[in-house]
Amino acid sequence: ISKTIFRAFRKFYFQGFKSVFDLIQEKKINSSQEFTRKTREHTRAYLTVIFRDNFSEEMLEIFVAMLDPKEKMIPTTRETANIRKIVCQLLYKFNRYTLEELFSFPAFI
């Protein structure tokens, strides 16, 4: 059940995000650095609309990782790289322990 909920969560927010930002088109026309920067900007703007500035940088990284499960975007810090790794593991090979590790981040408290 947790796997289904996590993937439905990703799908729900990804559909909303796609309505304001054409992720596929941007990936085709921009370099990795430019694509990463623009995606972060648009994700931050999207989360601001949804959560009204009540979100953390960790939450931003979780959403960016859900949008980019193949890890094409460049992480900004070691911590963000770790968050991305956990989210990508959950999307490709879900297990309860990895989900609990993700929930240990302050973004979920």
N, C-alpha and C positions, 0 to 999 in steps of 0.2 A: 504494500500500500504506500509506503514512504517513497518508493521509487516513482510511482505514478504521480503522487502529489508533487514531488520535486520537478519532474518533467512537465507537468501541467503548469506549475508556477513559471517555469522558463518560457513555455509556449505563450502563456497569457501576456507576460510582459514583453516578450519579443514581438508579438503581433502589434502591440501598442507602439513599441519603439519604431517598428518598420513604417508605421503610418506617418512618422515625422522625420525619418532619416532613411535614405536608401542605402543600406549597408552594402549590398552587392555591387551597386554602381560605384560607390566610393572605393571599394576594394580594388576595382578594375582600374580606376584612373589615378590613384594616388600611391606614393611610395609607402613603405611600412611605417615610417615615422609620422608622416602626414596623416595617414589613415588612423594610426593610434591616437594622435592628438585630436583629430576631428571626432572620432568615436567617443573619446572621453568627454569632450565638450558637449556633444549631443546627449550622451548618457546622463551627464550632470544636469543638463537642462530638463531632460525628461523626468528624472527623479525629483527635481525641484518642483515640477508641476504636480507630481503625484504626492510627494511627502512634505512639500512646503519647507524645505531646508532642514527637515528633521531626519537627516540621514548622515552617516559617517563616510569617511573615505574607504573604509573596509566594505561597506555596502556598495559603494560605487564600483569597487574592484570586483565584487561578486557579480554584479550585473554585467560588467564588461567581460568577465570570464564566461558568463553564460551566453553572451552574444558571439564569443570567439572561442568555441570549444577546441579548435585545432591549434590554439596558442600561436596565432600569427602575429598578434600585437605584442609590442615590447613592454614588459613590466617596468614600472618605475623604481621599485625598491625590492629588497629581498623579501619583505613581508608581503608585498603584492604578488610577487612571484609564487610564494607559498599558497596564498589564497587561490590564485589562478590554477595551480597544480591540483589542489583539492577539488575545486569545482569541476575541472576537466575530468578528473578521475571519476567523480560522481556521474557525470554525463555519459561516460563510456563504459565504466565498469562499476555499477552502483553497489555499495555495501553499507550496512548500518554504522559501522565504526568510522568510516570516512565522513558520513553525514554528521555523526556526533562531533567529530573533529571540526567540521565547518561551524556547527552550532556553538562551539566554544569561543568563537570570535565575538568581541563586544558588539558587533553590528546586530547580533541576534538577541541581545539581552535587553 
